[in-house]
Structure formats: C-alpha cells, structure tokens
C-alpha cells in the first residue's frame, strides 16, 4: 500500500517503472528468523538505472542490506532507500534508509500492507499487534 501511495504522489512527468522484490524473514512469528529469503523476477535488470528501494518497515535492517546488495550486484547506477516505518531500537541497523516516514517503538505492527502470518494486511491503518507470543 505504501508503494502505491508513494507512486501516486510522484510528479506525473517523472518516468518510472515498478519491479517487485519479495522478501521475508518472519514466517508466522513476530520476531525475525534471521534467515532472509529474497525473490526477484529472473529477467529483471536494474543495470544502469537509478533505483529507489521502497521498504515497508525497518527492524534489524538485514532485509534492506540484502536487497541493496542484490540491486547493486545487478549493476544499478544508483540506489536510494525509503522506509515507511523505522523501529526505534538498539542496536541501530548499520544501513539506514535515505528517507523515513515514521519512527516507531520496538513493537510488532500490522495493517497498511503489513501482516502477521498472512493476516491483517488489509487493515487501512497501522496497528500494534498485541496478545501474540513472540
């Protein structure tokens, strides 16, 4: 949802294209497994392009690091990053987004495209998920 809203806010004269990279490290838990799976279209090439990586939430920062690495390895001219949410936690991730929408406490959130085990993604706002064992 964040990416769609962001694209609609970009000046219409700016030429852009979208490519979706899926990643996950949570599965059906509220804490990261530490193992990051990244999937891209096999024929996607950012070579020579200016790339903006749009991330929904920064927790440990490992997912963002992994995606930046994949995009760089595929020859992007430049790479910038934006995250809707950045968890205010210690230690801070080594890779910081170039742009951040909101900083939030270290809580598990759902809604506005964020899910827990495939649920709650459809909620129109971001909500803290409570009552789930971490």
C-alpha positions as CSV (number, residue, x, y, z in Angstrom):
1,X,0.0,0.0,0.0
2,X,2.8,2.4,0.8
3,X,4.5,1.9,-2.6
4,X,1.2,2.5,-4.4
5,X,0.6,5.7,-2.4
6,X,4.1,6.8,-3.0
7,X,3.9,6.3,-6.7
8,X,0.7,8.3,-6.9
9,X,2.4,11.2,-5.1
10,X,5.3,11.3,-7.6
11,X,5.2,14.0,-10.2
12,X,3.4,12.6,-13.3
13,X,6.2,13.9,-15.6
14,X,8.7,11.6,-13.9
15,X,9.3,8.4,-15.9
16,X,9.3,5.4,-13.7
17,X,8.7,1.7,-13.7
18,X,8.0,-0.7,-10.8
19,X,9.6,-4.0,-10.1
20,X,8.6,-6.1,-7.0
21,X,11.1,-7.9,-4.9
22,X,9.6,-10.1,-2.3
23,X,11.4,-10.9,0.9
24,X,10.6,-12.5,4.2
25,X,12.2,-13.4,7.5
26,X,9.3,-13.6,9.8
27,X,7.1,-16.5,8.6
28,X,4.4,-17.0,11.3
29,X,6.4,-15.4,14.1
30,X,6.6,-11.8,15.4
31,X,10.4,-11.9,15.5
32,X,12.7,-12.4,12.6
33,X,14.1,-15.8,12.0
34,X,17.4,-14.1,10.9
35,X,17.2,-16.0,7.6
36,X,16.2,-13.7,4.7
37,X,14.6,-15.0,1.5
38,X,14.7,-12.7,-1.5
39,X,12.9,-13.4,-4.7
40,X,13.1,-11.2,-7.9
41,X,12.0,-11.7,-11.4
42,X,14.8,-13.6,-13.1
43,X,14.8,-11.3,-16.1
44,X,14.8,-8.0,-14.1
45,X,17.9,-5.9,-14.7
46,X,18.5,-2.6,-12.8
47,X,21.7,-2.2,-14.7
48,X,22.4,1.5,-15.4
49,X,19.2,2.6,-13.7
50,X,18.6,4.8,-10.7
51,X,16.8,2.6,-8.2
52,X,14.6,3.6,-5.2
53,X,14.1,0.7,-2.9
54,X,10.7,1.0,-1.1
55,X,10.6,-0.9,2.2
56,X,7.6,-1.1,4.5
57,X,9.4,-1.4,7.8
58,X,13.0,-1.5,9.1
59,X,13.5,-3.8,12.1
60,X,17.0,-5.3,12.1
61,X,18.0,-3.8,8.8
62,X,19.2,-7.1,7.4
63,X,16.5,-7.3,4.7
64,X,17.3,-3.8,3.4
65,X,21.0,-4.7,3.4
66,X,20.3,-7.9,1.4
67,X,18.1,-6.1,-1.2
68,X,20.6,-3.2,-1.6
69,X,23.3,-5.9,-2.2
70,X,21.2,-7.7,-4.9
71,X,20.4,-4.4,-6.7
72,X,24.0,-3.3,-6.6
73,X,25.3,-6.6,-7.8
74,X,22.9,-6.3,-10.8
75,X,24.5,-3.1,-11.8
76,X,22.2,-0.2,-10.6
77,X,23.7,3.2,-11.4
78,X,22.5,4.5,-8.0
79,X,20.5,3.1,-5.1
80,X,18.4,5.1,-2.6
81,X,16.1,3.7,0.0
82,X,12.9,4.8,1.7
83,X,11.0,3.1,4.5
84,X,7.5,3.9,5.8
85,X,8.4,2.8,9.3
86,X,11.7,2.5,11.2
87,X,11.7,0.8,14.6
88,X,13.4,2.8,17.3
89,X,15.5,0.0,18.7
90,X,19.0,-0.7,19.8
91,X,21.3,-1.5,18.3
92,X,20.5,0.6,15.3
93,X,20.9,-1.1,11.9
94,X,24.1,-0.3,10.0
95,X,22.1,0.6,6.9
96,X,19.8,3.5,7.5
97,X,17.2,4.4,4.9
98,X,17.8,7.6,3.0
99,X,14.2,8.6,3.7
100,X,12.0,7.6,6.7
101,X,8.2,8.2,7.0
102,X,7.8,7.5,10.8
103,X,9.9,6.1,13.6
104,X,8.0,3.7,15.9
105,X,8.8,1.9,19.1
106,X,10.0,-1.7,19.0
107,X,6.6,-3.3,18.7
108,X,5.0,-5.6,16.2
109,X,2.7,-3.8,13.8
110,X,0.1,-4.9,11.2
111,X,-2.1,-3.2,8.7
112,X,-1.5,-0.9,5.7
113,X,0.1,-3.9,3.9
114,X,2.0,-5.3,6.9
115,X,0.8,-8.7,8.1
116,X,1.2,-11.4,10.7
117,X,1.2,-14.9,9.2
118,X,-0.8,-13.6,6.2
119,X,-3.4,-11.8,8.3
120,X,-4.3,-8.2,9.0
121,X,-2.6,-6.9,5.8
122,X,-5.9,-5.4,4.6
123,X,-6.4,-3.0,7.6
124,X,-6.3,0.6,6.3
125,X,-4.1,1.8,9.2
126,X,-1.1,0.6,11.1
127,X,-1.9,-1.1,14.4
128,X,0.2,-2.7,17.2
129,X,-0.4,-6.4,17.4
130,X,-0.9,-7.5,21.0
131,X,-1.5,-10.8,22.7
132,X,0.7,-12.9,20.4
133,X,3.6,-14.8,21.8
134,X,6.8,-13.6,20.3
